[in-house]
Amino acid sequence: MLVPWMIGFVVFKVYPIVTSFIYSLQEYPILGDPEFVGFRNYIEIFTKDDVFWQSLVATLKYVLIGTPMVIIVSFIVAAILNFKLKGVNFFRTAYYIPSILGGNVAVSILWTMLFDVNGPINTILSVFNFGGDVAINWTKDPTFAVITLIILKTWQFGSTMLIFLSALQGVPKSVYEAAEIDGASKVRQLFSITVPIITPVILFNMINVLVKAFQEFNSAYLITKGGPNNATYFLNLYIYDQAFQNGNYGYASALTWILLAIIGVLTIIIFKSSDKWVFTNDNE
């Protein structure tokens, strides 16, 4: 029964991973034979490639700002939808739909229109005199381009929200009843009961959102084209250009392994720190 899965895992997971590492040690042009160069690609990336460092900074900015925003917004919305409100099932579905759409072409066109210089967002901000008489050029200004994509990422919080909602519904009601008898306010119940109980789910969502943020490609490719001035030139987009635009598969494979290492290091740091803030049955 496991053989079909094992075949698929080896063919579509293990083989590409091993092959990409081998490619990363080669000079592999789109035309011509590959040449083994050892770690020259990695050395060149870290010592001579200024675009890599720009791409890394843009990616880290997107991840470190976007991940907390997604977690916070999805948790707040999940907490609200956890109440027995009229039409709550409709709102749960409505908030989930954007996460299904992902970064497709239609969403990218919508976002480009919304954040156009003469678009609805600037029109609304002008009512409150935000930014003065000068309209914000969201996708063409290096300061605001990343913010535009972060807002899009935050808007697509549906999957994370549903996981939080499931966790909130699993918190025993008796714990809240006991806290109310002891005179605990709703805010105290939130931070002393709800948050500690669902910290394993917070950890799970944090890792998921972090990894997906590092793999972001569609929004930067479709909305900003990596610009302006490489402000949204994320690592995934840089890897794509090196492989499929420049035909440099070896260099792109090395970039991929560097991205994997960065994700792995940050994930390990989060897991190590979880001993201090994640509460499970094993905690003393």
C-alpha positions as CSV (number, residue, x, y, z in Angstrom):
1,M,0.0,0.0,0.0
2,L,2.9,2.4,0.6
3,V,4.7,1.6,-2.6
4,P,2.9,4.1,-4.8
5,W,3.5,6.9,-2.3
6,M,7.2,5.9,-1.9
7,I,7.7,5.9,-5.6
8,G,6.1,9.4,-5.9
9,F,8.2,10.7,-2.9
10,V,11.4,9.4,-4.4
11,V,10.7,10.6,-8.0
12,F,9.1,14.0,-7.2
13,K,10.9,14.9,-3.9
14,V,14.1,13.1,-3.2
15,Y,15.4,13.0,-6.8
16,P,14.9,16.7,-7.5
17,I,16.4,17.7,-4.1
18,V,19.6,15.6,-4.7
19,T,19.8,16.7,-8.3
20,S,19.5,20.4,-7.4
21,F,22.4,20.1,-5.0
22,I,24.5,18.4,-7.6
23,Y,23.6,21.3,-10.0
24,S,24.6,23.8,-7.4
25,L,28.1,22.5,-7.6
26,Q,28.2,22.9,-11.3
27,E,28.4,25.6,-14.0
28,Y,25.3,24.5,-15.8
29,P,24.3,26.8,-18.7
30,I,21.2,26.2,-20.7
31,L,23.3,25.4,-23.7
32,G,26.4,23.3,-23.3
33,D,27.7,20.6,-21.0
34,P,27.8,21.1,-17.2
35,E,31.2,21.7,-15.6
36,F,31.9,20.8,-11.9
37,V,33.1,24.0,-10.1
38,G,32.7,22.9,-6.4
39,F,31.4,25.7,-4.2
40,R,32.3,28.5,-6.6
41,N,28.6,29.4,-7.1
42,Y,28.1,29.8,-3.4
43,I,31.3,31.9,-3.0
44,E,30.3,34.1,-5.9
45,I,26.8,34.6,-4.4
46,F,28.1,35.8,-1.1
47,T,31.1,37.8,-2.3
48,K,30.3,39.3,-5.7
49,D,26.5,39.2,-6.1
50,D,25.0,42.6,-5.0
51,V,21.6,41.6,-6.4
52,F,21.5,38.6,-4.0
53,W,21.9,40.8,-1.0
54,Q,19.2,43.2,-2.2
55,S,17.0,40.3,-2.8
56,L,17.7,38.9,0.6
57,V,17.0,42.2,2.3
58,A,13.7,42.5,0.4
59,T,12.7,39.0,1.3
60,L,13.5,39.3,5.0
61,K,11.6,42.6,5.2
62,Y,8.6,40.9,3.6
63,V,8.8,37.9,5.9
64,L,9.6,39.7,9.2
65,I,6.8,42.2,8.8
66,G,4.3,40.1,7.0
67,T,4.4,37.0,9.2
68,P,3.5,38.8,12.5
69,M,0.8,40.8,10.7
70,V,-0.9,37.6,9.3
71,I,-0.7,35.9,12.7
72,I,-2.2,38.9,14.6
73,V,-4.9,39.7,12.1
74,S,-6.0,36.0,11.6
75,F,-6.1,35.5,15.4
76,I,-8.2,38.6,16.0
77,V,-10.7,37.7,13.3
78,A,-10.9,34.1,14.5
79,A,-11.6,35.4,18.1
80,I,-14.4,37.5,16.8
81,L,-15.9,34.7,14.7
82,N,-15.7,32.4,17.6
83,F,-18.6,34.2,19.2
84,K,-22.2,33.1,18.3
85,L,-23.0,35.9,16.0
86,K,-25.8,36.2,13.5
87,G,-24.6,35.0,10.0
88,V,-21.2,34.0,11.4
89,N,-20.9,31.1,9.0
90,F,-21.2,33.5,6.1
91,F,-18.4,35.6,7.4
92,R,-16.2,32.6,8.0
93,T,-16.6,31.6,4.4
94,A,-16.1,35.2,3.2
95,Y,-12.9,35.6,5.1
96,Y,-11.6,32.2,3.9
97,I,-12.2,32.8,0.1
98,P,-9.1,35.2,-0.4
99,S,-6.7,32.5,0.8
100,I,-8.1,30.1,-1.9
101,L,-7.6,32.7,-4.6
102,G,-3.9,33.0,-3.8
103,G,-1.7,35.2,-6.0
104,N,-3.4,34.6,-9.3
105,V,-3.6,37.0,-12.2
106,A,-7.1,38.2,-11.3
107,V,-6.1,39.1,-7.7
108,S,-3.0,40.8,-9.0
109,I,-5.0,42.9,-11.5
110,L,-7.4,43.8,-8.7
111,W,-4.6,44.8,-6.3
112,T,-2.9,46.9,-9.0
113,M,-6.1,48.7,-9.6
114,L,-6.8,49.3,-5.9
115,F,-3.3,50.6,-5.2
116,D,-3.0,52.7,-8.4
117,V,-2.0,56.3,-8.0
118,N,-5.6,57.2,-8.9
119,G,-7.1,54.1,-7.4
120,P,-9.7,53.7,-4.6
121,I,-7.1,53.4,-1.8
122,N,-5.6,56.8,-2.5
123,T,-9.1,58.2,-2.9
124,I,-10.1,57.0,0.5
125,L,-6.8,58.2,2.1
126,S,-7.3,61.7,0.5
127,V,-10.6,62.0,2.3
128,F,-8.6,61.9,5.6
129,N,-5.9,64.1,4.1
130,F,-3.4,61.3,4.5
131,G,-0.2,62.1,2.6
132,G,-1.2,65.7,1.8
133,D,-1.8,66.7,-1.8
134,V,0.6,64.1,-3.2
135,A,-0.9,60.7,-3.9
136,I,1.1,57.6,-2.9
137,N,2.5,55.7,-5.8
138,W,2.2,52.3,-4.0
139,T,3.7,50.0,-6.5
140,K,6.3,52.4,-8.0
141,D,7.7,53.8,-4.7
142,P,10.4,51.6,-3.1
143,T,9.1,52.6,0.3
144,F,5.6,51.4,-0.3
145,A,6.0,48.6,-2.8
146,V,6.8,46.0,-0.1
147,I,4.0,47.3,2.1
148,T,1.5,46.8,-0.8
149,L,2.5,43.1,-1.1
150,I,2.5,42.7,2.7
151,I,-1.1,44.0,2.8
152,L,-2.0,41.5,0.1
153,K,-0.4,38.7,2.1
154,T,-2.3,39.8,5.2
155,W,-5.6,40.0,3.3
156,Q,-5.2,36.3,2.5
157,F,-5.3,35.1,6.1
158,G,-8.2,32.7,5.7
159,S,-6.4,29.4,6.2
160,T,-4.5,30.6,9.2
161,M,-7.8,32.1,10.6
162,L,-9.6,28.8,10.3
163,I,-6.9,26.9,12.1
164,F,-7.0,29.5,14.9
165,L,-10.8,29.2,15.0
166,S,-10.7,25.5,15.3
167,A,-8.2,25.8,18.2
168,L,-10.4,28.4,20.0
169,Q,-13.4,26.2,19.8
170,G,-11.4,23.4,21.4
171,V,-10.7,25.5,24.6
172,P,-12.9,24.0,27.4
173,K,-15.8,26.2,28.4
174,S,-15.4,25.1,32.0
175,V,-12.1,26.9,32.2
176,Y,-13.7,30.2,31.3
177,E,-16.6,29.6,33.7
178,A,-14.1,29.0,36.5
179,A,-12.2,32.2,35.6
180,E,-15.4,34.3,35.6
181,I,-16.3,33.0,39.0
182,D,-12.8,34.1,40.2
183,G,-13.6,37.6,38.7
184,A,-11.2,37.4,35.7
185,S,-12.0,40.0,33.0
186,K,-12.3,39.1,29.3
187,V,-8.9,40.6,28.6
188,R,-7.4,38.6,31.5
189,Q,-9.1,35.4,30.2
190,L,-7.6,36.1,26.8
191,F,-4.0,36.4,27.9
192,S,-4.1,34.0,30.8
193,I,-6.3,31.2,29.4
194,T,-6.9,31.4,25.6
195,V,-3.4,32.4,24.4
196,P,-1.5,29.9,26.6
197,I,-3.8,27.0,25.7
198,I,-3.5,27.6,21.9
199,T,0.3,28.3,21.9
200,P,1.0,25.0,20.0
201,V,-1.4,26.2,17.3
202,I,0.3,29.6,17.2
203,L,3.7,27.8,16.7
204,F,2.2,25.7,13.9
205,N,0.7,28.8,12.1
206,M,3.9,30.8,12.6
207,I,6.0,28.1,10.9
208,N,3.6,27.7,8.1
209,V,3.2,31.4,7.4
210,L,7.0,32.0,7.7
211,V,7.8,29.2,5.2
212,K,5.1,30.4,2.7
213,A,6.4,34.0,3.0
214,F,9.9,33.0,2.1
215,Q,8.5,31.2,-1.0
216,E,6.5,34.2,-2.2
217,F,6.7,34.6,-5.9
218,N,3.4,35.4,-7.6
219,S,2.6,38.8,-6.1
220,A,6.1,40.2,-6.7
221,Y,6.2,38.7,-10.3
222,L,2.7,39.8,-11.3
223,I,2.2,43.1,-9.5
224,T,5.6,44.8,-9.1
225,K,7.9,42.8,-11.4
226,G,10.5,42.8,-8.6
227,G,10.7,46.6,-8.6
228,P,11.1,49.4,-8.1
229,N,14.9,49.3,-7.6
230,N,14.7,45.6,-6.5
231,A,12.6,46.6,-3.5
232,T,10.3,43.6,-4.1
233,Y,12.9,41.4,-5.9
234,F,12.4,38.4,-3.6
235,L,14.7,35.4,-3.6
236,N,12.2,33.2,-5.3
237,L,11.9,35.7,-8.1
238,Y,15.7,36.0,-8.4
239,I,16.0,32.2,-8.5
240,Y,13.4,32.1,-11.3
241,D,15.2,34.7,-13.3
242,Q,18.6,33.0,-13.0
243,A,17.2,29.6,-14.0
244,F,14.6,30.4,-16.7
245,Q,15.6,33.9,-17.9
246,N,19.4,33.6,-17.8
247,G,19.6,29.8,-18.2
248,N,22.0,29.5,-15.3
249,Y,20.7,26.4,-13.6
250,G,23.7,25.8,-11.4
251,Y,23.7,29.3,-9.9
252,A,19.9,29.1,-9.4
253,S,20.3,25.8,-7.6
254,A,22.9,27.3,-5.3
255,L,20.5,30.2,-4.5
256,T,17.8,27.6,-3.8
257,W,19.9,25.8,-1.3
258,I,20.8,29.1,0.4
259,L,17.1,29.9,0.7
260,L,16.5,26.4,2.2
261,A,19.3,27.0,4.7
262,I,17.9,30.4,5.8
263,I,14.4,28.9,6.2
264,G,15.9,26.0,8.2
265,V,17.9,28.2,10.5
266,L,14.9,30.5,11.3
267,T,12.7,27.5,11.8
268,I,15.1,25.9,14.2
269,I,15.4,29.2,16.2
270,I,11.6,29.3,16.5
271,F,11.4,25.7,17.6
272,K,14.2,26.2,20.2
273,S,12.5,29.3,21.6
274,S,9.2,27.5,21.8
275,D,10.3,25.8,25.0
276,K,9.8,29.1,26.7
277,W,6.4,30.2,25.4
278,V,4.6,27.1,24.1
279,F,2.6,25.3,26.7
280,T,1.8,21.6,26.3
281,N,0.9,18.8,28.6
282,D,4.6,18.0,28.9
283,N,5.4,21.4,30.4
284,E,6.0,21.3,34.1
